[in-house]
């Protein structure tokens, strides 16, 4: 939830051309207001669905945000995704979109890596204060794929 002017806003991403592989989960809505007491919940994607969707998006779009999200989903200790479920969902999502399931070798030869590296600061620095270099994140990708395919 973001605050714009006097009204709080919620951004929703609606799509109808995406394959949902995993069941949704009920999740609480975070709010930063200590004086507001509510326990609203919303249906959301589970972590395996999010992770597989971000990996598919990285393979298909090669955008800075997708690389950043993949690395953070893998490194953040709050998330403990089941790699077998992530891989199965990823394979199904890629088949649905008619794209090859990503591997490190594939990402290294896809067009778009150079543009991703060049766009890194322009697309992310205004959102992330402690942003590392694009190379830092790209160099962590083999760890993600080693985990996923081991």
N, C-alpha and C positions, 0 to 999 in steps of 0.2 A: 504494500500500500504506500503510495506517495502522496505528499501534500502539495497541492498547487493552489495558491491563493488561500481561500478559507475552506475549500472543499477537499476532503481526502479522495484520492482516486485509486482505482484498481485497474490494472491492465490485463485484458484477457486476450489470448491468442486462440482464435477459433479456426478450425480447419476441417475439411470433410474429405480430403484425399490422402489420408494417412491410415496405416494399418495399426490398430491397437492390439498388441499381442498379449500383454499381461493384464490381469484384472486391476481396476483402479482401487485406491485405498482412501479411507476417510482420514483427513488430516486437519489439525487445528490451524486457525488463521493467526499468524503472528501480528502483533501490534505493539508499537513502542510506547503506548500511553499507560502509565502506572495507575492512573485514576479511572481507567475504563475497565470494567469487569464484565467480560462476556466470554462465552465458550462456544463460538461459532465454528463449524467445521465445513469442509468442502471436499468433494471427490477430486482426487489428484492422481497423477501417474505414480507408480511405485518407482523406486530408485533404479531397478533393472530396466524399466521402460524408458526412463529418462536417459540413462547411460547408453543404451542401445540406439536410441534416437539421435543422440549427440554424435556418436561414432558414425552412424549412417550419414548424418548431415555433414560431418567433416569430410567424409569420403566424396560426397556429392558436390558440396559447395566450396570447400577449402577456404573458409572464412576465419578471421582471427578469433571471433567469439566462440566458435565451435572448438577450436584447439584449446583455448583457455578453459572452457567448460569441461572438456574431456579430462584434462590434467587435474583440474580441481576436484572433479567427481572421484577420480581415482585416489588422490592424495588425502582428501579430507577424511579424517578419522570418524566423523559423525556417520558416514555412510559405510555400510558393509554389504555391497551388492553381491549377489550369488552369481559367480562368473558363468556357470553353466546356463543360467536363465538369461543373462545378458547376451551370451553368444547365440543362443537359440533365437532370441528376439531379434538380434541383429541380422542373422541369416534370413529370417522371415521378412523383415523390413526391406532388406536389400533386394530380395527376390520380388517383393511386391512393387518396388520402384524400378526393377530391371537394371540394377547396378551390381557390380561385383562386390562381394563382402570385403571390407577393407583389411589390409595387412600393412605392416610397415613398409614392405617392399613396394606394394602398390602405391601407397601415398608418396613415396619418394620419387616415383616416376610420373605421377599425375601432373598435368599442367595446373598452375594455380599456386604452387608453393611460393614462388617468387613474389607474386602479388600479395599473398597472405603476409609474408615477411615485411613487405613495403608498407602495407596498410596497417600494420600492427598498432603503432602509437596513435595514428589518426583515429582509428576505430575504437580503441580501448582506454587510452590514457585519461580521457575526461570522465570515465566511469570508475576506474580502479586506481587508487592513489599509490599503491605499492607494486605497480606493474613491473615485472621482470621483462627482459628482452624476449623477442620471439624465439631466438635460438635456445634460450633456457627452456621454454615450453616444448619446442620441437625435439630437443634432446631427451626429454622425458617420455616421449611417445613410445619408444621401444619397450620401456618398462611396462606400459599399459598393455601393449600387444603380447609381451612375454607372459604377463599375468593372465590375459584373456585366453590365449591359446595353449597354455601349459597344462 
